[in-house]
Amino acid sequence: MIDLIKEDSGLWVVTLNRPDKANALTAEMLQELIRISKAAKDAKALIIKGEGKVFSAGADLKEARAGLATSPLWEELSSAVADLPCLTIAALNGTLAGGANGMALACDLRISVPTAKVFYPVMSLGFLPQPSDVKRMSELAGPARAKMIFMAGQKITAQEAYDFGVIDRIVEPENLMKTARELAALALAAKPDLAAQIKAMCNGA
């Protein structure tokens, strides 16, 4: 359900491949994503995308009710992505929902198709969001707009997410991966230590 392609250029492409369930994430899928993210310290760039029309619906509903919604796996995954020294890109082929926001917000860049929506309905479900998700969303969009998503439960459009600073570029579906590859091109061509140092500088380190 998680596909990984390692290209000779140093680009790793991770695909959430459970389109019949809107790429809803199970504990097993989260564990595999964590494993890949930790191993990706050897990558020059990493792209995460979904298969089908939805990036991810968040937690698998059945497993969420059994405890996955509050599992530490979500924080472990977003931390593993955020800690990568290479350029990381979330290519949102469709809607980004719930806990799946964590790994996308932890990426350096987020590009999206025009029809995608971003939402995180934890309060209505009786759960707290992951702390780092709230922190990263607030840093990108500001506290008030973060409250629109986490507290008011608003589904924001790709255009609104772009205006908020949550999404960095909106592209047509047929150009999504082309654009992601173009954004990764310089990082793939650069010396890994140089790219890592520039990333650290951009992050304020």
Beta strands, then each sheet from edge to edge (+ up, - down):
strand 1: 2-6
strand 2: 11-16
strand 3: 45-50
strand 4: 54-56
strand 5: 87-92
strand 6: 95-97
strand 7: 109-112
strand 8: 117-119
strand 9: 156-157
strand 10: 169-170
sheet 1: 1+ 2- 3- 5- 7- 10-
sheet 2: 4+ 6+ 8+ 9-
end
